[in-house]
Each structure stands twice: as C-alpha cells, then as structure tokens.
Amino acid sequence: MSRKKKITAILLTAIAVLLILIVLPGCFYEVKEDEYACTARFSKIIRTVDQPGLYFKVPFIDTIRTFPKRTLFYDIPPSEVLTVDKKSMTVDSYILWKIEDPLKFFQSLTQINAAESRLYDITYNAFKTKMGVLDQDDIINMNPGAERNAIYDEIKAEVMSKTSVYGIKVVDVKLKRLDLPKSNEQSVYERMISERKREADKYTAEGERDAAYIKAEVDKTVNISLSDANAQAEQTRAEGEAEYMRLLSEAYNTEDKRSFYEFQLALETLKKTFNGKDKTIILDADNPIAKALVNSAE
C-alpha cells in the first residue's frame, strides 16, 4: 500500500471514530428508579419506560422527557369559600399525588407546574362546592371528627374523579387549617374582586398573546412579500438592462454605426455642457466634441 493510501485510510478511520464518539452518547439514555421516561419523536410519544436501566433512542431525532414516579406533595395556596349561610371561611390544604399514566400526563399537561395549577383549580372547586351546601355550624362544631372526615373524603373522591383524565392519581387531600376571617363581608367582597381580576388578567394576557402572535405573523408576511417584490424588481431591471445592451449591440454592429453613435453621444454631452452662459471648454484637437465643433463651424 502506498503512503498516500495509508494516510487516506488513517484519516478515514479517524473521522469514523470521531463520528462514533459524537453520535454514540446520543443513542442511549438512562432511566432512574423513581422516574418515567417518555420517548418523543416529532412531538409524539412513541415509547414509555417505567423500569430503570439503559435504553436506546435514535440520536438527533428522539427526545426524552422524564417524569417523577414518586408521590408528590403540593401545598395548595389558602383560599376562601362561602358556606350556604353566606359565611366566608379560609381553607388551607395540601394534596398528595403521583403520575400514574405518563402518556396521558404528557399529552394533557406536559409539565409539573401545569399539573399543580390544574390540581389547585380542581381542589378549590371541590371545597367550594362542598362547603357551599353546608352551614358553617356543620363544619365548625364539637361533633366527632369522623363527621368532618366524611366531608373531606367526599372532597377527595371528587378531586380523584376529575384528575384521572390527566393520568394523575390523587393519593390524599388533607385540610391543614380552616379559619374564620375577621370580617366575613369584607373578605367575601375581596375574594369576589380578586377572582374577577384574575379572570380579567387571564383574558387580557391571552388577548395580548394572541395580538402579538397575529402581529408577528403579519409582519413576517409583509417582510416576505416586500423581499419577494424587491427581488423580482431587481431581476426585471437586470433583464431590461441586459435587453437594452443587446439591442444597442445589434443596432450599432458596424464601424459606421458606432462612429455615428459616438458622435451623437458627443453632441449630447456638448449640449449638457453648454447649458448656461459664459462657459469655456478646452479640448484636444482629436477629441470627438472638438471635431464636431470644428466641422460645424466650417
């Protein structure tokens, strides 16, 4: 084997090894004991793994989304509910939950933050609905705790039924504190204002988001149209100039025609030069303009 062939073989081998070192790490991913791993290809889940180990994926095409398998704790922000006798109460609770179906979870919520937001809405509505059919004395009294636990169990069952569609399993819903506001009337007004403001802010944010998206799409369309129009204009201008030069070349294709054309250009230049008063021009005797002037004078 010649030296050149040896060098080529070494280079090819080095390139192949380099490509393997670059691509090989992207071909595998690790799944831990406390997580699910979903393989997404072109935004679609093609595989879900719930057992720990090392798995293969297509590099540069497949992406891996992991979700915790363990039970998660979510401390629900305190919120106010209204009993059937129109008394306001502050509910402070928490929820234990876990991802039971990672495929449903990915398709419906995608992220933990989105799941917590949805859990907050569902749990708050469950408390509000249940408390809304009870008197305050049915909730705060000296009766055995089993009666209140039955109320909380109903709330838990309601939350569980609403969250299963998201691939979520609610382990438990617990009440940390149930307080009475200092001023029931004022707290109710403030809650109503806060809820309306939150809804208004939500609609405002969605409108601003949609408006920004529409404006960006319109700007993009306008820019593309202007760019295409300018490109077309430049192409047409270039084609016109080329056609003009071709016609000139065909029109003045002999020595006599070229001489006449040069003479005509000389006269045009002379006309533009002497467009005022008291002008002097110094020309060489062989200059076409000088010849034109001398011939004209003779």
Phi, psi and omega in degrees: 000132181290164181296321180297318179293323178297316180297319179297317179297321179294317180296317180297320179296318179297318179296317180297318179296319179297317179296319179297318180294330180281316187278323188302315180299331180279359181269350185228153174216154184253136175249126181273170185293330186256029182211158168261155175229124179249129177266118181254131176232117183054047175070015177236137178283122180251349182199142176231129183240132178238007179250138180294152179150187180252130186230159182264145172218160179280120183294147177067355180242309181275140173240149184250126174246125181252144178228144181291141178265342184286167176286132184254149180251129177232116179274107184286131178301142179302142180217161183256142176232160183243126179281172183293336177268021172064036176247134184271142178222146179261123182253125176238115187221173173219165183224139173254127184212165179210160177274118182261326179233096184297331179294311177299320181298314180295318183289332186257321186240322175076314187233158179295319180300319178294323179294318179295321177297319179291322177297322178299312182298314183293315182293318179298316179296324178294316177296316183297320181293315182290315180293333183290347179251008181241150170280157179299328179291337177287341183260316181252107181198183181261014180289165179303147182296340181298330179293317178290326178297326178296323177296316181292326177295321177296320177296317178299315180297322178295317179295318180298319181293331183273340185261348183295332181292344180262007182077020182253139173246122178274118180279317181196151172236122184237146177261121179274318185207144177227105187249157174258125177296157179294320180233105183300315183297313181295321181294324178296315179299315181296321178296317180297317179295318181296317179296316179296320179294322179295318177296317179296317178297324179296312180295322178297315180296318179296319178296317179296322178295314179295321179295318178296320179295315180297316180298318179297319179295319179295315179300320180295317179297317179297315180298319179295317180296316178296318179297316179296319181294317179297318179297317179295320179295317179297320179295317179296319179297317180295319178295322178296317179295321178295318178295322178297315179294324179294318179296320177298318181297320178289324183288326183242063184263006176236166182295319180296318180294321180293322179295318179296319180295318178294322177296319179296318177298322178297317179296319178296319178296318179297318180297317180290332182286315182266059180257012178224201181250153174052057179250142180235137179227136181249122184230152174288153184296333180272357181294137181302324180292319179296318179298320180296320180292316181295315181296324180292320180292319180295000000 
